Structures are given as C-alpha cells and as structure tokens.
C-alpha cells in the first residue's frame, strides 16, 4: 500500500484531540484514544501510523506514543516495522475465519456459564446497556452503539465467573474489535439492523437464564458477524 503524504495524514488525525492527563495516567489516555481511533477505522488496513502528526495532535512526545503502539501490537491491532515505525494490522480471509470461530466458541461458553451464575442486578445492568444501545442504533450513532455493544458482550463474559475464559476472550477480542466495527458498518442487507435484532434474542435468553439457547444464539451471532466482515473485506481490498 502506498504511504500517505503529510496532507493525507493530517486529515486522518483530525478525529483525535489533545490529551489532558486528567482521566488517569497519560499512558492509559494515549492507549485508549489511539485504540478507539484505530478500531473505528480512521486509518485503512495496512496504512502507516503517522507518529509525528499523532504526537502533534495529542500533544505528547514519541516515547509514550510508541509505548502505546507496543501494547496495540501485542493486542494485534498494529504491526511494528523494524526501523520504519508501525502500520495498521490487516487481516486476510483466513485470519477472520479462524478468529471468529474461536471467538464464537468463547462467547458460546460464556453465555452458558453466565446463565448459571449471573445475578438479577447484573441482568438489569445488561438490560439498561441494551436499551441505551438501541437508542444509539435509532440515532445511527455507530461509535456509541459499538461501545455499548462491547460492554454487553464483556458483561456476559464477566458473569461467567471464569478468569481463564475472561483473559482468553480479552486477548482475542482486542484483535477483532476493528473487524467487528467494520462488520457493523457494512450496509449490504443492513447487517447493523440484523445485529440489533440478534441482541434482542440474546437479552431474552439471558433473562430466562436459558444457557444452551443463549450459547447457540451467541455462536450464530459471531458467525453472522464473520460473514459481514468477509463481505466488507471483499468490498474494501
């Protein structure tokens, strides 16, 4: 992929804002902001990370930025290039297929276990996240919708009460966040609307604590996302 010139890179970082350091450690603030920026597709697959412009935009030096890039490389969002900076990680069809198969299995297990351990208060919390997510869907606010979507899936995993499962899920989830975001953005057959309807079924099964049913719904939900992600990949080489 051709390397973007400075004018193009400048336009690509306009979604970032200067950091204040007031919401926690500067490292965490850089990491959260940069992760969200990449997950939301503000740079295309394979694009070089414009370190200088990112530093200028966020008001930080290159040292903490590069430390954040190392974390994102470990999560699978970026690739570090020896003596040439970093670029956005690109996933091919086989990567997507394998990752979604693993995530589908993890979420299916989480759903079954969650129905055995979840409390009424936790279900109420997930219900509220669901209603907030639906409001974001009606506004067509994809960033807010996606953030709430992720919170719902994480809440179900947390309710499974299995630390090994949670740690494994977190590792693979980081790799797929960008792909899942793009899958929701896919307009063919209105995948976004389909995902919202699937979440209605997820909530209903969770409210009834129907473990096997929820397990099956979550697995199919992930496989539908895989189809949408592959479709998006085919339309955006």
N, C-alpha and C positions, 0 to 999 in steps of 0.2 A: 504494500500500500504506500502511496506517495506520502511524503512527510509534509504536513501542513505548513504554510508560510505564517509569518507573525500576524498578519492581518486576520487570517482564518482562526488562528489560535486565540487571538484577542476576543473574537466574537464567541468562541466556545467557552470562555470562562466567565462570561457576564452573569451567569446564574449564581456564582459564588459571591459571598460578601466578606468584608474584613472581619476577622475574628476578634473577640473581646477578651477571652480568657475568663469570663465571669461565670460560665456554666460548668466549670470544673477545670481539670488540668488542660493546658494548651495542647498537649499531645492528643488527649481524647477528643478535644474540639476539632482539631485538624482531621483526625481519623474519621469521626462521624460525618463531618461535612464533605470530605473527599469521597467517602464510601457512598453517601447518598447521591453525590454528583455523578459518580460513575454508574451506579445502579440505575439511575433514571435516564441513562443513555445519552448524556450530553456530549460524549465523545464516541465515535464509531468504533466497532471492533477493529483491533489492530492499530489504532491511532497512537501516535507518540504522546506521552504525557507531557504537556508544556510546563515544565517545572518552574522556569523563570516567571512566566506570566501568572501561574498559580500562586507563587510566593508574593508577587506584587499585589495581586487581588486580595489575598487573605491577610497580607501584612505580616508575613512570617519569613524566617530565614530558610535556607535549603536544608539545613540539618534536621529540624523536626519534620519537614515535609518528607524527606527521604526515609525517616524512621517510620512514618505513617505508610509510605509506599511499601516498605518491607512487610508490614503487617498485612496489607492488602494483597501482597504477593503470596503470603502464606495462606490467605483465605481463598486464593485462586481468582481474584478479580483483575490483577495486573501481572505482567511478566517483567522481570528485571533483566535488562540487557547489559552485558559486561561493557563498561566504559561508554555506554550510549544511552543511559537513562532508563526509562521504563515505557511500556506500551500497554494498552488495554488488552486483556486476555480475550482471544477469540475462541469460541467453541465450535467444533465441527459436528456433523450429524451424529457420529458415533459417541462423542462426548455427551451430547444432550440425551441421547437414548439411554446410555448407561447411568448417568446421573439421576435422571428422572425415575428410572427403575429402582435405584437404591432409595431415593427419597420417598417414592411411593410405598416401599416396604416399611420404611421407618415410620412414616405417618400412619400407615395402617396399624402397626403395632402400638403406636402412641394412642390412637383412638380407642383400641380395645382396652388397654390398660387404664386410660383416663376414665372410662365408664365404670371401672371397678373402684377408683379412688377419689374421683372428683367430688367436691363439696357443693352444697347448694349456693354458697356465696361465690364460688368460682364459676358456676354456671351462670349466675346472674351477671357477673363481670363480663363473660363472653357474650351474653345476650346484648349488653349495652354496647360492646365493641361492634357487634353485628349491626345494630341499628344505626350507629354512627357511620359504619362503612356503607350502609345502604344510602344514607343521606349524601355521602361523598359520591357515590355512584350516580345518584339523581342529579347532582351538580356537575357531573362529568369531571370531577376533580381527581384525576388518576393518582397524583402523588399522595394525597391524603387517603384515598381508597387503598392504595398499595400498603401504606404504613399500617393501617388498621388491619388489613388482611394478614400481614405478617404477625401482628400481635395476637390475632386469633389462633393461628397455627402454633405459635410459640406457647400460648396459654394451654392449648390441648396437650402439647408435649410436656409442659411443666406438670400438668395434672396427672400424667402417667406415673410420677414418682419413681423415675428410674434415671439415675445420674449418668450411667453409661450411655443410655439412649439419648439423653439430652445433649451430652457432649458430642456424640457422633452426629446427631442431627444438626447441631450448630456448625460443625465443620463443613458439612455438605451444603447446608443452607446458604452459607456465605458465597459459595461457588455459583449457586443458581439464582441468586436474587436478581441479578441483571437480566438473565434469561427469562425469569418469571415475569418481571416487569414488562419486558417487550411482548411476552405472550398475552398479557392483559391488554396491551396497546393494539394488538392485531385486530383489525376491523372485519376481516372476512368472516361471515356468519355471526358477527357480533359476539366474539369469544368473551368479551367483558360481561355481556348480559348472561351468557351461559354460566360463567363462573359465579355470578351473583346468585343465580338460581341453585347452583350446586351448594353454595354456602347456606341457603335456606334448609336444604336437606341435611347438611352437616349439623346445624343447630338443632333441628328437630330430633335427630337420632341421639344427640348428646343430651338433650332434655329428658329423653326417655331412658337414658343410660343403656342404649341398645348397642353393646360393644361390637358384636360381629357385624351388624349392619353399618355402624359408623366406620369400622375398619374397611369394609368394602367400598363405601362412598368415598373415603379419603384416597384410597388407592386409585379409583377411577378418576377422581378429581385431578390427581397428579398426572395421570396418563393423558387426560384431555389437555392439560397444560403442555405436555410434551408435544402433542400433535400441533397445537397452536405455535409453540416455539419453533418447531421444524418448518412450519409454514412461513413464519416470519423470516427464518433464516433463508429459505428459498426465495423470498421476495426481496431480501436485502443482502446480496452477496458481499 
